[in-house]
Protein backbone atom coordinates (compact mmCIF):
# COMPACT_ATOMS: atom_id res chain seq x y z
CA UNK A 1 0.00 0.00 0.00
CA UNK A 2 1.27 3.46 -0.88
CA UNK A 3 1.18 5.33 2.45
CA UNK A 4 2.17 8.62 0.81
CA UNK A 5 -1.34 9.13 -0.55
CA UNK A 6 -3.61 11.66 1.14
CA UNK A 7 -5.91 10.38 3.90
CA UNK A 8 -3.68 7.37 4.61
CA UNK A 9 -0.86 8.84 6.66
CA UNK A 10 -2.52 10.82 9.44
CA UNK A 11 -4.62 9.98 12.45
CA UNK A 12 -7.64 12.23 13.00
CA UNK A 13 -8.19 13.05 16.64
CA UNK A 14 -11.95 13.63 16.93
CA UNK A 15 -15.20 13.04 15.08
CA UNK A 16 -15.01 16.34 13.17
CA UNK A 17 -11.58 15.43 11.85
CA UNK A 18 -12.73 11.89 11.04
CA UNK A 19 -15.75 13.27 9.15
CA UNK A 20 -13.51 15.62 7.18
CA UNK A 21 -11.09 12.76 6.51
CA UNK A 22 -13.90 10.53 5.25
CA UNK A 23 -15.18 13.31 2.95
CA UNK A 24 -11.63 13.84 1.72
CA UNK A 25 -11.21 10.13 1.09
CA UNK A 26 -14.42 10.02 -0.97
CA UNK A 27 -13.27 13.03 -2.99
CA UNK A 28 -9.85 11.43 -3.53
CA UNK A 29 -11.39 8.12 -4.65
CA UNK A 30 -13.51 10.02 -7.20
CA UNK A 31 -10.50 12.00 -8.46
CA UNK A 32 -8.39 11.11 -11.53
CA UNK A 33 -5.77 9.63 -9.16
CA UNK A 34 -8.41 7.56 -7.34
CA UNK A 35 -10.62 4.61 -8.19
CA UNK A 36 -12.17 4.13 -11.65
CA UNK A 37 -15.22 2.39 -10.14
CA UNK A 38 -15.91 5.21 -7.67
CA UNK A 39 -15.62 7.77 -10.47
CA UNK A 40 -18.20 5.92 -12.59
CA UNK A 41 -20.85 5.84 -9.86
CA UNK A 42 -23.46 8.56 -9.77
CA UNK A 43 -25.51 9.84 -6.85
CA UNK A 44 -28.34 7.37 -7.50
CA UNK A 45 -25.91 4.44 -7.66
CA UNK A 46 -24.41 5.34 -4.29
CA UNK A 47 -27.86 6.05 -2.80
CA UNK A 48 -28.94 2.50 -3.72
CA UNK A 49 -25.88 1.15 -1.91
CA UNK A 50 -26.79 3.34 1.07
CA UNK A 51 -30.19 1.63 1.30
CA UNK A 52 -28.52 -1.80 1.25
CA UNK A 53 -25.93 -0.82 3.85
CA UNK A 54 -28.61 0.75 6.06
CA UNK A 55 -30.59 -2.49 5.95
CA UNK A 56 -27.45 -4.37 7.02
CA UNK A 57 -26.91 -1.86 9.84
CA UNK A 58 -30.48 -2.37 11.08
CA UNK A 59 -30.05 -6.14 10.96
CA UNK A 60 -26.82 -5.95 12.98
CA UNK A 61 -28.53 -3.75 15.58
CA UNK A 62 -31.47 -6.13 15.81
CA UNK A 63 -29.03 -8.99 16.49
CA UNK A 64 -27.10 -6.97 19.10
CA UNK A 65 -23.95 -7.44 17.03
CA UNK A 66 -22.20 -4.24 18.06
CA UNK A 67 -19.01 -4.73 16.03
CA UNK A 68 -20.97 -5.50 12.89
CA UNK A 69 -23.34 -2.59 13.58
CA UNK A 70 -20.36 -0.22 13.79
CA UNK A 71 -19.00 -1.58 10.51
CA UNK A 72 -22.34 -1.34 8.70
CA UNK A 73 -23.01 2.16 10.05
CA UNK A 74 -19.62 3.21 8.67
CA UNK A 75 -20.42 1.60 5.33
CA UNK A 76 -23.81 3.34 5.16
CA UNK A 77 -22.24 6.68 6.07
CA UNK A 78 -19.48 6.22 3.49
CA UNK A 79 -21.84 5.47 0.60
CA UNK A 80 -24.27 8.21 1.64
CA UNK A 81 -21.40 10.70 1.66
CA UNK A 82 -20.31 9.26 -1.69
CA UNK A 83 -23.80 9.92 -3.03
CA UNK A 84 -23.73 13.51 -1.74
CA UNK A 85 -20.29 14.17 -3.19
CA UNK A 86 -21.34 12.61 -6.50
CA UNK A 87 -24.42 14.87 -6.46
CA UNK A 88 -22.13 17.81 -5.81
CA UNK A 89 -19.93 16.89 -8.78
CA UNK A 90 -23.08 16.72 -10.96
CA UNK A 91 -24.13 20.22 -9.85
CA UNK A 92 -27.20 18.98 -7.96
CA UNK A 93 -26.22 20.54 -4.62
CA UNK A 94 -23.16 21.29 -2.52
CA UNK A 95 -22.49 18.91 0.35
CA UNK A 96 -21.82 21.90 2.61
CA UNK A 97 -25.28 23.29 1.79
CA UNK A 98 -26.96 19.93 2.51
CA UNK A 99 -25.16 19.66 5.86
CA UNK A 100 -26.09 23.23 6.81
CA UNK A 101 -29.71 22.69 5.73
CA UNK A 102 -29.96 19.47 7.76
CA UNK A 103 -28.55 21.23 10.84
CA UNK A 104 -30.87 24.23 10.50
CA UNK A 105 -33.88 22.01 9.83
CA UNK A 106 -33.27 19.77 12.84
CA UNK A 107 -32.80 22.78 15.14
CA UNK A 108 -36.01 24.33 13.74
CA UNK A 109 -37.94 21.06 14.08
CA UNK A 110 -36.73 20.69 17.67
CA UNK A 111 -38.41 23.90 18.82
CA UNK A 112 -39.53 21.90 21.86
CA UNK A 113 -35.82 21.73 22.82
CA UNK A 114 -34.34 24.99 21.51
CA UNK A 115 -37.40 27.26 21.57
CA UNK A 116 -39.96 28.49 24.06
CA UNK A 117 -42.36 25.53 23.90
CA UNK A 118 -40.56 22.86 25.92
CA UNK A 119 -41.69 19.25 25.66
CA UNK A 120 -41.51 17.03 28.72
CA UNK A 121 -42.71 13.80 27.11
CA UNK A 122 -41.99 11.99 23.88
CA UNK A 123 -45.62 12.46 22.87
CA UNK A 124 -45.35 16.24 23.30
CA UNK A 125 -42.14 16.23 21.25
CA UNK A 126 -43.78 14.27 18.42
CA UNK A 127 -46.79 16.59 18.46
CA UNK A 128 -44.58 19.71 18.34
CA UNK A 129 -42.51 18.19 15.51
CA UNK A 130 -45.66 17.36 13.51
CA UNK A 131 -47.05 20.91 13.91
CA UNK A 132 -43.80 22.47 12.68
CA UNK A 133 -43.57 20.03 9.78
CA UNK A 134 -47.18 20.78 8.75
CA UNK A 135 -46.54 24.53 8.97
CA UNK A 136 -43.42 24.15 6.79
CA UNK A 137 -45.35 22.19 4.15
CA UNK A 138 -47.91 25.02 3.88
CA UNK A 139 -45.25 27.66 3.23
JOTA-V684948 format. One record per residue. N is the residue number from 1. RES is the residue in three letters. PHI is phi in degrees with one decimal (999 if undefined). NEAR is the number of other ideal C-beta (glycine too) atoms within 8 Angstrom. D_LAST is the distance of its C-alpha to the last C-alpha in whole Angstrom. Layout:
N RES PHI NEAR D_LAST
N RES PHI NEAR D_LAST
This chain:
1 UNK 999 3 53
2 UNK -85.3 5 53
3 UNK -80.4 6 52
4 UNK -86.9 5 51
5 UNK -74.2 9 48
6 UNK -59.7 6 45
7 UNK 70.3 8 43
8 UNK -115.8 9 46
9 UNK -118.9 6 48
10 UNK -144.1 6 46
11 UNK -119.2 3 45
12 UNK -57.4 8 42
13 UNK -104.4 4 42
14 UNK -151.5 6 39
15 UNK -64.6 5 35
16 UNK -63.5 6 34
17 UNK -68.0 9 37
18 UNK -65.1 9 37
19 UNK -62.9 8 33
20 UNK -62.4 9 34
21 UNK -64.8 11 37
22 UNK -66.0 11 36
23 UNK -60.8 11 33
24 UNK -62.8 10 36
25 UNK -63.2 9 38
26 UNK -59.5 13 36
27 UNK -62.0 9 36
28 UNK -64.0 12 40
29 UNK -61.5 11 40
30 UNK -87.6 13 38
31 UNK -81.0 8 40
32 UNK -57.5 4 43
33 UNK -84.8 5 45
34 UNK -91.7 9 43
35 UNK -101.8 7 43
36 UNK -58.9 5 43
37 UNK -64.6 6 41
38 UNK -59.8 11 39
39 UNK -64.7 11 38
40 UNK -77.1 5 38
41 UNK -79.7 9 35
42 UNK -101.8 7 32
43 UNK -59.5 11 28
44 UNK -68.2 7 29
45 UNK -57.3 10 32
46 UNK -65.6 14 31
47 UNK -62.7 11 28
48 UNK -63.8 8 31
49 UNK -64.6 11 33
50 UNK -62.9 12 31
51 UNK -62.3 8 30
52 UNK -60.8 8 34
53 UNK -67.0 13 34
54 UNK -66.5 10 32
55 UNK -60.5 8 34
56 UNK -66.4 11 37
57 UNK -63.2 13 35
58 UNK -59.2 8 34
59 UNK -60.8 9 38
60 UNK -62.5 13 40
61 UNK -63.3 9 38
62 UNK -63.7 6 39
63 UNK -96.3 7 42
64 UNK 52.6 5 42
65 UNK -94.8 8 43
66 UNK -64.0 7 42
67 UNK -64.2 6 44
68 UNK -68.5 9 42
69 UNK -61.6 11 39
70 UNK -60.3 8 39
71 UNK -62.4 9 40
72 UNK -69.5 14 37
73 UNK -61.1 9 35
74 UNK -60.7 8 36
75 UNK -62.5 11 36
76 UNK -62.9 13 32
77 UNK -62.6 9 31
78 UNK -60.6 11 34
79 UNK -74.2 13 32
80 UNK -68.4 11 29
81 UNK -62.4 12 29
82 UNK -60.3 15 31
83 UNK -63.8 15 29
84 UNK -64.0 12 26
85 UNK -71.9 13 29
86 UNK -65.4 14 30
87 UNK -61.5 11 26
88 UNK -60.7 11 27
89 UNK -68.6 7 30
90 UNK -89.6 8 28
91 UNK 80.4 4 26
92 UNK -75.6 6 23
93 UNK -163.4 8 22
94 UNK -93.0 6 24
95 UNK -56.0 12 25
96 UNK -56.6 6 24
97 UNK -66.2 8 20
98 UNK -64.4 10 20
99 UNK -64.7 8 22
100 UNK -63.4 8 20
101 UNK -61.4 8 16
102 UNK -61.3 8 18
103 UNK -62.8 8 19
104 UNK -61.8 8 16
105 UNK -64.7 8 14
106 UNK -68.0 8 17
107 UNK -64.8 8 18
108 UNK -62.4 9 14
109 UNK -72.4 9 15
110 UNK -101.6 9 18
111 UNK -58.3 11 17
112 UNK -70.0 11 20
113 UNK -107.5 8 23
114 UNK -98.0 5 21
115 UNK -106.3 6 20
116 UNK -80.7 4 22
117 UNK -90.6 7 21
118 UNK -73.9 6 24
119 UNK -102.9 11 24
120 UNK -109.9 4 28
121 UNK -130.0 6 28
122 UNK -62.2 6 26
123 UNK -63.3 6 25
124 UNK -63.4 10 23
125 UNK -64.6 11 22
126 UNK -63.7 8 20
127 UNK -63.2 9 19
128 UNK -62.8 12 17
129 UNK -59.3 11 16
130 UNK -62.0 8 15
131 UNK -63.9 8 13
132 UNK -65.6 11 11
133 UNK -61.7 9 10
134 UNK -63.6 8 9
135 UNK -62.5 8 7
136 UNK -64.8 8 5
137 UNK -66.4 6 6
138 UNK -72.9 5 4
139 UNK -94.1 4 0
